Amino acid sequence: MSASGELTDLLNAARLGDGDAADQAYDLVYAELRERAGQSLRRMPGATLTPTALVHEVFLRFNDHHGNPLRDRSHFFALAARAMRQIIIEHARQRHALKRGGNQMEVEFDAVLDLADDDLGRALEVDTALRALEQRDGDLARLVEWHFFGGLTFDEIAEMTDRHERTVRRSWELARAFLRRELDATAP
């Protein structure tokens, strides 16, 4: 059995309550998921989450959710990207709530993606813009989520979606343009 097939079987068994399978699945993907979490968090220097804490929270969410079975390794990492986005945004909301009432700043999308300063409020602005993109084009929103929050490469996304890598990159540029326009529209 391939490593991908083994992971899928282990994750599905874990979702049905098999603790040994959960431990084995965790061991198989921990290092890679932690690296992806680190990539996401490096874009947000103000975040107090650590990659380890983010990965643990992702696994807790997987253990708490007994939904549809996983199709494959790619499906797992797509769901992990969604969970990372939710966790990071929840964390930003909590932190931002403590600083509510601060001055708003004009934000350009490229700067937001880098999140060069400690303003976690920007993560919330990206989330709002991403929700608008989801309403318009769910595929583009998933691409942003997988790449930005999940750390998936364009090659990995192309493989997951059975598209050419150049097509994925063009879609990324379209998504960026939409998000930039959304962020510019909400800037004071």
C-alpha positions in Angstrom: 0.0 0.0 0.0 1.2 3.5 -0.8 2.1 6.0 1.9 -0.9 8.1 0.7 -3.3 5.1 0.9 -1.9 4.1 4.3 -2.5 7.7 5.6 -6.0 7.8 4.2 -6.9 4.4 5.8 -5.4 5.5 9.2 -7.1 8.8 9.2 -10.5 7.2 8.4 -10.0 4.6 11.1 -9.0 7.4 13.5 -12.2 9.3 12.7 -14.1 6.2 13.7 -12.5 6.1 17.1 -9.4 3.9 16.6 -6.8 5.5 18.9 -3.9 3.5 17.5 -4.7 4.5 14.0 -4.9 8.2 15.1 -1.4 7.9 16.7 0.0 6.3 13.6 -1.5 8.9 11.3 -0.3 11.6 13.5 3.3 10.2 13.3 3.0 10.0 9.5 2.0 13.6 8.9 3.2 15.5 11.9 6.5 16.9 10.5 5.0 18.0 7.2 1.9 19.5 8.8 4.1 21.3 11.3 6.2 22.8 8.5 3.1 24.0 6.7 1.8 25.5 10.0 5.1 27.3 10.4 4.9 28.7 6.9 1.4 30.1 7.6 2.4 31.6 11.0 5.6 33.2 9.6 3.3 35.4 7.5 1.9 36.6 10.8 4.7 37.6 13.1 2.3 39.0 15.6 0.6 35.6 16.2 1.3 34.0 19.5 0.4 30.6 18.2 3.3 28.2 17.6 3.4 25.7 14.7 3.2 22.9 17.3 0.1 24.5 18.9 -1.5 25.0 15.5 -0.9 21.4 14.5 -2.2 20.1 17.8 -5.4 22.1 17.4 -5.8 20.8 13.8 -5.6 17.3 15.1 -8.0 18.0 17.9 -10.5 19.3 15.3 -10.0 16.1 13.2 -10.6 14.0 16.3 -13.8 15.9 17.2 -15.2 15.7 13.7 -16.7 12.4 12.5 -17.9 13.6 9.1 -17.4 12.1 5.7 -14.4 9.8 5.1 -11.2 11.2 3.6 -10.6 10.4 -0.1 -6.8 10.6 0.0 -3.8 12.5 1.4 -4.5 15.6 -0.6 -8.0 15.7 0.8 -6.5 15.5 4.3 -4.2 18.5 3.6 -7.0 20.5 2.0 -9.1 20.0 5.2 -6.0 20.8 7.3 -5.6 24.0 5.4 -9.2 24.9 6.1 -8.8 24.1 9.8 -5.6 26.2 10.0 -7.4 29.1 8.4 -10.2 28.8 11.0 -7.8 28.5 13.9 -5.6 31.4 12.8 -8.6 33.7 12.2 -10.2 32.7 15.5 -6.9 33.5 17.2 -6.7 36.8 15.4 -10.2 37.7 16.4 -9.5 37.0 20.0 -6.3 39.0 20.0 -7.9 41.8 18.0 -10.9 42.0 20.3 -8.5 42.9 23.1 -7.2 45.8 21.0 -10.6 46.9 19.6 -10.9 50.6 18.7 -7.4 51.0 17.3 -6.8 53.1 14.2 -7.5 51.4 10.9 -4.8 51.5 8.3 -4.9 51.4 4.5 -3.9 47.9 3.4 -2.7 46.6 0.1 -3.2 42.8 -0.5 0.4 42.0 -1.2 1.4 43.6 2.1 -1.4 41.7 3.9 -0.2 38.4 2.6 3.2 39.1 4.1 1.6 40.5 7.3 4.9 42.3 7.9 3.8 43.9 11.2 2.0 42.7 14.3 -1.4 43.9 13.3 -3.6 40.7 13.4 -6.5 42.8 12.4 -5.2 42.5 8.9 -5.8 38.8 9.1 -9.4 39.5 9.8 -9.6 41.8 6.8 -8.2 39.1 4.6 -10.7 36.7 6.0 -13.6 39.1 5.2 -12.3 39.5 1.6 -11.8 35.8 1.3 -15.4 35.2 2.4 -16.5 37.6 -0.4 -14.4 35.6 -2.9 -16.1 32.4 -1.6 -19.4 33.9 -2.5 -18.2 34.7 -6.0 -16.0 31.7 -6.8 -15.5 28.9 -4.3 -12.7 27.3 -6.3 -10.6 30.5 -6.2 -11.3 30.9 -2.5 -10.1 27.3 -1.9 -7.0 28.0 -3.9 -6.1 31.0 -1.6 -6.9 29.0 1.5 -4.8 26.0 0.4 -1.8 28.1 -0.6 -1.9 30.9 1.9 -3.2 29.2 5.0 -2.3 25.5 4.2 1.1 26.2 2.7 0.4 24.0 -0.3 2.5 24.7 -3.4 1.0 25.4 -6.8 2.3 22.0 -8.0 0.4 20.3 -5.1 -2.7 22.2 -5.8 -2.5 21.4 -9.5 -2.2 17.7 -8.6 -5.1 17.9 -6.2 -7.4 19.6 -8.7 -6.1 17.7 -11.8 -5.1 21.0 -13.5 -1.9 22.2 -14.9 0.4 24.2 -12.6 0.2 27.3 -15.0 -3.6 27.2 -14.7 -3.3 27.2 -11.0 -0.9 30.2 -11.1 -3.3 32.1 -13.3 -6.1 31.4 -10.9 -3.9 32.6 -8.1 -3.4 35.9 -9.9 -7.1 36.3 -10.5 -7.8 35.6 -6.8 -5.2 38.1 -5.7 -6.7 40.7 -7.9 -10.1 40.1 -6.5 -8.9 40.2 -2.9 -6.8 43.4 -3.6 -9.9 45.1 -4.9 -11.9 44.0 -1.9 -9.3 45.2 0.5 -8.9 48.5 -1.3 -12.7 49.0 -1.2 -12.7 48.6 2.6 -9.7 50.8 3.3 -10.5 54.1 4.9 
